[in-house]
Structures are given as structure tokens and as C-alpha cells.
Amino acid sequence: MSKRFSSFAEFYPFYLSQHQNRTCRSLHYIGSCLVILVTIFTFYSGQWLLLCSLPVIGYSFAWIGHFVFEKNKPATFEYPFYSLMADWVMLFEAFFGKRSRNI
């Protein structure tokens, strides 16, 4: 990735271009949904150490999607904050019909 993005609006179309593979997107959605579920369970159960597992849960699914199915390098390595935001925007768009869920 040689292009430098100065805003999220500029970054997001690039992010979507890196998620063309249906299985990669599906794995992102699964990881993000599991993060939500574990967070809810953590607050319900009071087992606060579970919060430490959230990055592993979310990123393991996403990175498998990129390395195995999409065959590209996750944008997280160069744009961690924008990538995290984009994961949630893409999931939100999938749930509300703007983007294909493909699960």
C-alpha cells in the first residue's frame, strides 16, 4: 500500500476494494458479531478478562479471510484505526441492506 489516505471517506472505498471475496467478508462479519456477543456476555457475567480476547476474536477471522481467501495484506497493518472503523461500517451496511452480507 503506497497511497496515503488523509480521511476515512477517502480510505473506505479502498477498504471495500480489499474485501471483494465473499468468504473474506463473511469471516469479517462473523468475527465482528462474535466481538459484540463476547462484549455483551462480559458485561452480563462480570468476567472482565474476556475483554482481552476481543482483538484475537475479531482479527483472527478477518486475517484468515485476507490471507487465505482474499490473498491480500490486511489494511490494519498500515491503517489500524481506519480499518477498525471500516469493519464496523461494513457490518452496519450489511445488516441494513446497503452491502451484501454473503453469509
C-alpha positions in Angstrom: 0.0 0.0 0.0 1.8 3.1 -1.1 -1.1 5.6 -1.2 -1.6 7.6 1.9 -5.2 8.4 3.0 -5.9 11.6 4.8 -9.6 10.8 5.7 -11.9 7.9 6.4 -14.1 8.9 3.5 -11.0 8.6 1.2 -10.0 5.3 2.8 -13.3 3.4 2.8 -13.6 2.8 -1.0 -10.1 1.3 -0.8 -11.1 -0.8 2.2 -14.1 -2.2 0.2 -11.8 -2.9 -2.8 -9.8 -5.2 -0.4 -12.9 -7.2 0.5 -14.2 -8.5 -2.8 -14.1 -12.1 -1.8 -17.4 -13.3 -0.3 -15.8 -15.6 2.2 -13.4 -12.9 3.4 -16.4 -10.5 4.0 -18.3 -13.3 5.8 -15.4 -14.0 8.1 -15.2 -10.3 8.9 -18.9 -10.3 9.8 -18.6 -13.4 11.9 -15.6 -12.0 13.8 -17.4 -8.7 14.4 -20.6 -10.3 15.6 -18.6 -12.6 18.0 -16.9 -9.4 19.4 -20.4 -8.0 20.1 -21.6 -11.2 21.7 -18.5 -11.6 23.9 -18.7 -7.9 24.9 -22.4 -8.4 25.9 -21.6 -11.6 27.8 -18.7 -9.9 29.6 -20.9 -7.1 30.9 -23.6 -9.6 31.9 -21.2 -12.0 33.6 -18.7 -9.6 35.0 -15.8 -11.7 33.7 -13.7 -8.6 32.6 -10.7 -10.6 31.5 -12.8 -11.7 28.5 -12.3 -8.3 27.1 -8.7 -9.2 26.4 -9.9 -11.8 23.9 -11.7 -9.3 21.7 -8.8 -8.4 19.4 -7.9 -12.1 18.9 -11.5 -12.9 18.2 -12.1 -10.1 15.7 -8.7 -10.1 13.9 -8.3 -13.9 13.7 -11.4 -14.2 11.5 -10.5 -11.1 9.4 -6.9 -12.1 8.9 -7.8 -15.7 7.9 -10.2 -14.1 5.3 -7.4 -11.9 3.9 -4.5 -14.4 3.9 -6.4 -17.5 2.8 -9.3 -16.2 0.7 -8.7 -12.7 -0.4 -5.0 -13.2 -0.8 -4.0 -9.7 0.2 -2.5 -7.9 3.2 -5.0 -6.5 5.7 -5.2 -2.8 5.7 -5.0 -3.0 9.5 -1.2 -3.1 9.3 -1.0 0.4 7.8 -4.3 2.0 8.9 -5.4 0.3 12.1 -7.9 3.0 13.2 -9.5 3.5 9.8 -9.6 -0.3 9.3 -11.4 -0.8 12.6 -13.9 1.9 11.8 -14.4 0.4 8.3 -15.0 -3.1 9.8 -18.0 -1.7 11.7 -19.3 0.4 8.9 -19.2 -2.6 6.5 -21.0 -4.7 9.1 -23.6 -2.0 9.7 -24.1 -1.6 5.9 -24.6 -5.4 5.5 -27.2 -5.5 8.3 -29.1 -2.6 6.9 -29.0 -3.7 3.3 -26.6 -1.3 1.8 -23.9 -4.0 1.3 -24.2 -7.7 0.6 -23.9 -10.0 3.7 -22.9 -13.0 1.6 -23.2 -15.4 4.5 
